[in-house]
């Protein structure tokens, strides 16, 4: 494939990410065919301008994007390859190591498959939350195996650039460790905190402010999808959560030591809060700090 080769793409899965990819590709002048088991979702994506409904008579696509939940990627990939749906295939699942291993075990064509994951999304599901600019400036992980052809990798890189994202290559296991820390564990922590309010009364909820809303925003994600994601990355997520639990236990001990008479002994708590300040400064860009000021 050359730089101008991605002229026709097929997106399987018209949820938030799939439809956003389709919208971005349409903005770049790419013809996009859409497929989803939910006809209403396809119709909505078409209405939004994300492409046209894919048909059996369509010619093979330059790139096929599989934007379905992690547990379905292998089956969808094998079926798409068996049908000759395209020349190159990629996915957008937020876990990679288990999927790559399962793809190999299933006997799929590894040469034409480039495992991928755009590091962008939102708490909403379905095509209605899709945005053509969702991936602008965002990293897009690519995890090719030794069997992946260079032509396939270059083709997917061109698709990523058409979405105005930044392609970054790394091994599948490294991807999953990083995503456990920056995405999967934060979702669990947010859900645990939000769950405290599942049965809250109106009086308590009347006191809720922006801080709690910000902290629990991502807990609004689809439970079935997130359960699927967490199952696929369970070892890495569990390891990171254990570290979080240790920090929480330290905070509990520090708080217990501040009770009773005499001077408070909360040095450990101060240290934790100060590290939180440092971590937040590392997470948030200077520009974001200025906008929040």
C-alpha positions as CSV (number, residue, x, y, z in Angstrom):
1,X,0.0,0.0,0.0
2,X,1.2,3.5,-0.7
3,X,0.3,6.8,1.0
4,X,-2.8,7.4,-1.1
5,X,-4.1,3.8,-1.0
6,X,-6.8,4.0,1.7
7,X,-9.7,5.0,-0.5
8,X,-12.3,2.5,0.6
9,X,-12.8,1.3,4.2
10,X,-15.3,-0.9,5.9
11,X,-16.2,-0.3,9.6
12,X,-17.8,-3.3,11.4
13,X,-19.5,-2.0,14.5
14,X,-21.2,1.4,14.5
15,X,-20.9,2.3,18.2
16,X,-19.1,5.4,19.5
17,X,-15.6,4.5,18.3
18,X,-16.6,2.8,15.1
19,X,-18.8,5.6,14.0
20,X,-16.2,8.2,15.0
21,X,-13.6,6.5,12.9
22,X,-16.1,6.4,10.0
23,X,-16.8,10.1,10.4
24,X,-13.1,11.0,10.5
25,X,-12.5,8.9,7.4
26,X,-15.4,10.5,5.5
27,X,-13.9,13.9,6.3
28,X,-10.6,12.7,4.7
29,X,-12.5,11.7,1.6
30,X,-12.5,7.9,2.2
31,X,-15.5,5.9,1.0
32,X,-16.8,4.1,4.1
33,X,-19.1,1.0,4.2
34,X,-20.8,0.4,7.5
35,X,-21.9,-2.9,9.0
36,X,-23.5,-3.8,12.4
37,X,-25.8,-6.5,13.6
38,X,-28.0,-3.7,14.8
39,X,-29.7,-2.2,11.7
40,X,-30.9,0.8,13.6
41,X,-27.3,1.6,14.6
42,X,-26.2,1.5,11.0
43,X,-29.1,3.7,10.0
44,X,-28.2,6.2,12.6
45,X,-24.6,6.2,11.6
46,X,-25.6,6.7,7.9
47,X,-27.9,9.6,8.9
48,X,-24.9,11.2,10.8
49,X,-22.9,11.1,7.5
50,X,-20.5,8.3,8.6
51,X,-20.9,6.4,5.3
52,X,-23.3,4.0,3.6
53,X,-24.6,0.6,4.6
54,X,-22.2,-2.1,3.4
55,X,-23.6,-4.6,0.9
56,X,-22.6,-8.1,-0.3
57,X,-21.8,-6.7,-3.8
58,X,-19.3,-4.2,-2.6
59,X,-15.7,-4.6,-3.8
60,X,-13.0,-5.5,-1.2
61,X,-12.0,-2.6,1.0
62,X,-8.5,-1.3,1.4
63,X,-8.8,-1.6,5.2
64,X,-11.5,-3.2,7.4
65,X,-11.9,-1.8,10.9
66,X,-13.4,-4.2,13.5
67,X,-15.0,-1.9,16.1
68,X,-16.7,-4.6,18.2
69,X,-16.3,-5.7,21.8
70,X,-13.1,-7.6,22.7
71,X,-14.8,-11.0,23.0
72,X,-16.1,-10.8,19.4
73,X,-13.0,-9.6,17.6
74,X,-11.6,-13.0,16.7
75,X,-14.8,-14.4,15.3
76,X,-15.5,-11.2,13.3
77,X,-12.0,-11.1,12.0
78,X,-12.1,-14.8,10.9
79,X,-15.5,-14.3,9.2
80,X,-14.4,-11.1,7.4
81,X,-11.2,-12.7,6.2
82,X,-13.1,-15.8,5.0
83,X,-15.4,-13.5,3.0
84,X,-12.5,-11.6,1.5
85,X,-14.0,-8.4,2.9
86,X,-10.7,-6.4,2.5
87,X,-7.0,-6.4,1.9
88,X,-6.0,-5.4,5.5
89,X,-7.7,-5.8,8.8
90,X,-7.4,-4.0,12.2
91,X,-9.4,-3.7,15.4
92,X,-9.9,-1.1,18.0
93,X,-10.4,-3.2,21.2
94,X,-8.7,-1.8,24.3
95,X,-7.0,-5.1,25.1
96,X,-4.5,-6.8,22.9
97,X,-2.5,-9.7,24.3
98,X,-5.3,-12.2,24.7
99,X,-6.9,-11.2,21.4
100,X,-3.7,-11.6,19.5
101,X,-3.1,-15.1,21.0
102,X,-6.7,-16.1,20.2
103,X,-6.4,-14.9,16.6
104,X,-3.3,-17.0,16.1
105,X,-5.0,-20.1,17.7
106,X,-8.0,-19.5,15.4
107,X,-5.8,-19.8,12.3
108,X,-6.6,-16.3,11.0
109,X,-4.3,-14.7,8.4
110,X,-1.8,-12.9,10.6
111,X,-0.1,-11.2,7.7
112,X,-3.1,-8.9,6.9
113,X,-4.1,-8.2,10.5
114,X,-2.8,-5.3,12.5
115,X,-4.0,-5.2,16.1
116,X,-4.9,-1.6,17.0
117,X,-6.4,0.6,19.7
118,X,-7.1,4.3,19.5
119,X,-6.6,5.9,22.9
120,X,-9.7,7.9,22.8
121,X,-13.4,7.4,23.7
122,X,-16.1,8.6,26.0
123,X,-18.6,7.4,28.6
124,X,-21.5,7.4,26.0
125,X,-22.2,4.4,23.8
126,X,-23.7,4.1,20.4
127,X,-23.4,6.2,17.3
128,X,-25.1,9.3,18.7
129,X,-22.0,10.3,20.8
130,X,-19.6,9.9,17.8
131,X,-17.4,12.8,16.7
132,X,-15.1,13.1,13.7
133,X,-12.5,14.9,15.8
134,X,-12.4,12.3,18.6
135,X,-8.9,11.1,17.7
136,X,-7.2,14.4,16.8
137,X,-3.8,14.4,18.3
138,X,-4.5,11.2,20.3
139,X,-2.1,8.2,20.3
140,X,-3.3,5.1,18.4
141,X,-1.6,1.9,19.5
142,X,-0.6,-0.6,16.8
143,X,0.7,-4.0,18.0
144,X,1.7,-5.9,14.8
145,X,3.2,-9.4,15.2
146,X,6.3,-10.7,13.5
147,X,3.9,-12.3,10.9
148,X,2.2,-9.0,10.0
149,X,3.2,-7.7,6.6
150,X,4.8,-4.3,6.2
151,X,2.1,-3.4,3.7
152,X,-0.6,-4.1,6.2
153,X,1.1,-1.9,8.9
154,X,1.6,0.9,6.4
155,X,-2.0,0.7,5.3
156,X,-3.3,1.0,8.9
157,X,-0.9,3.8,9.6
158,X,-2.4,5.7,6.7
159,X,-5.9,5.1,8.2
160,X,-4.8,6.3,11.6
161,X,-3.3,9.5,10.0
162,X,-6.5,10.0,8.1
163,X,-8.3,10.1,11.5
164,X,-5.6,12.7,12.5
165,X,-4.3,10.5,15.3
166,X,-0.7,9.6,16.1
167,X,0.3,6.0,15.4
168,X,2.5,4.3,18.1
169,X,3.7,0.7,17.9
170,X,4.3,-1.4,21.0
171,X,4.0,-5.1,21.9
172,X,0.6,-6.4,23.0
173,X,1.6,-7.2,26.6
174,X,3.1,-3.7,27.0
175,X,-0.1,-2.2,25.7
176,X,-2.2,-4.1,28.2
177,X,0.0,-3.2,31.2
178,X,-0.2,0.5,30.2
179,X,-3.9,0.5,29.6
180,X,-4.5,-1.2,32.9
181,X,-2.9,1.7,34.6
182,X,-4.2,4.6,32.6
183,X,-7.7,3.4,31.7
184,X,-9.0,0.1,33.1
185,X,-8.2,0.7,36.8
186,X,-9.4,4.3,36.8
187,X,-12.7,2.9,35.4
188,X,-13.0,0.4,38.2
189,X,-12.1,3.0,40.9
190,X,-14.6,5.4,39.4
191,X,-17.3,2.7,39.4
192,X,-16.6,1.7,43.0
193,X,-17.0,5.3,44.1
194,X,-20.1,5.9,42.1
195,X,-21.6,2.7,43.4
196,X,-21.6,4.3,46.9
197,X,-24.5,6.4,45.6
198,X,-26.6,3.8,43.9
199,X,-29.1,3.8,46.8
200,X,-28.5,7.4,48.0
201,X,-31.5,9.4,49.1
202,X,-32.5,12.7,47.5
203,X,-31.2,14.7,50.5
204,X,-27.7,13.3,50.1
205,X,-27.7,13.7,46.4
206,X,-28.6,17.4,46.8
207,X,-25.1,18.0,48.2
208,X,-23.3,16.5,45.2
209,X,-20.9,18.9,43.5
210,X,-18.7,19.1,40.5
211,X,-15.8,17.2,42.1
212,X,-17.8,14.0,42.6
213,X,-19.3,14.4,39.1
214,X,-15.9,14.7,37.6
215,X,-14.5,11.8,39.5
216,X,-17.3,9.5,38.6
217,X,-17.9,10.6,35.0
218,X,-16.3,7.5,33.4
219,X,-18.4,5.2,35.6
220,X,-21.3,5.8,33.1
221,X,-19.7,3.5,30.6
222,X,-21.6,0.4,29.3
223,X,-21.3,-2.3,32.1
224,X,-21.4,-5.2,29.6
225,X,-18.6,-3.7,27.4
226,X,-16.5,-2.9,30.4
227,X,-16.9,-6.3,32.0
228,X,-15.7,-7.7,28.7
229,X,-12.7,-5.4,28.6
230,X,-11.8,-6.2,32.2
231,X,-12.0,-9.9,31.7
232,X,-9.6,-9.7,28.8
233,X,-7.0,-7.8,30.8
234,X,-7.8,-9.3,34.2
235,X,-4.2,-10.1,35.4
236,X,-2.8,-6.6,34.7
237,X,-5.9,-4.9,36.2
238,X,-5.9,-7.0,39.3
239,X,-2.2,-6.3,39.9
240,X,-2.7,-2.5,39.6
241,X,-5.8,-2.6,41.8
242,X,-3.9,-4.4,44.5
243,X,-1.4,-1.5,44.5
244,X,-4.3,1.0,44.8
245,X,-5.7,-1.0,47.7
246,X,-2.4,-0.8,49.5
247,X,-2.4,2.9,49.1
248,X,-5.9,3.1,50.4
249,X,-5.0,0.9,53.4
250,X,-2.1,3.4,54.1
251,X,-4.6,6.3,54.0
252,X,-6.9,4.4,56.4
253,X,-4.1,3.8,58.9
254,X,-3.0,7.4,58.7
255,X,-6.6,8.6,59.3
256,X,-6.9,6.3,62.3
257,X,-3.8,7.8,63.8
258,X,-5.2,11.3,63.7
259,X,-8.1,10.4,66.1
260,X,-8.1,10.8,69.8
261,X,-6.2,13.3,72.0
262,X,-2.8,14.7,71.3
263,X,-1.2,16.0,68.1
264,X,-2.4,14.5,64.8
265,X,0.1,12.1,63.2
266,X,-0.9,12.3,59.5
267,X,2.5,12.5,57.8
268,X,1.6,9.5,55.6
269,X,-1.6,11.2,54.6
270,X,0.2,14.4,53.7
271,X,2.7,12.4,51.6
272,X,-0.1,10.6,49.8
273,X,-1.9,13.9,49.0
274,X,1.3,15.6,47.9
275,X,2.0,12.6,45.5
276,X,-1.5,13.1,44.2
277,X,-0.7,16.7,43.4
278,X,2.4,15.6,41.6
279,X,0.6,12.9,39.7
280,X,-2.1,15.3,38.7
281,X,0.4,17.8,37.4
282,X,2.0,15.0,35.3
283,X,-1.4,14.0,33.9
284,X,-2.8,17.4,33.0
285,X,-1.0,19.5,30.4
286,X,0.0,23.1,31.3
287,X,-2.6,24.3,28.7
288,X,-5.4,22.4,30.6
289,X,-4.2,23.9,33.9
290,X,-4.5,27.4,32.4
291,X,-8.0,26.7,31.1
292,X,-9.1,25.4,34.5
293,X,-7.6,28.5,36.3
